Amino acid sequence: MAVPQSKTSASRRGMRRAHDHLDSKSLAQCANCGATKRPHHVCQQCGHYKGRAVLNKTAGE
C-alpha cells in the first residue's frame, strides 16, 4: 500500500490547489436596455434575448 514518506506541507498543498478556485461570472450588457446580464441568457430587466422580446415585462414588475 502506498504511504507518503513525510507530511505534505501547507505550502505544497496550497500550490497543488492553486487552480481549484471559483472563476468570477462573466457578464455582458443587454443591447436593449443596457443592464448587466449573463451572456446567452434572457435579460431579467427587459425580457429581451438576441434583439427580440421573449418575456412580457411590464413597467411595474
Secondary structure as UniProt FT lines:
FT   HELIX           10..16
FT   TURN            17..19
FT   STRAND          28..29
FT   TURN            31..33
FT   STRAND          36..37
FT   TURN            39..40
FT   TURN            44..46
FT   STRAND          48..49
FT   TURN            50..51
FT   STRAND          52..53
FT   TURN            59..60
//
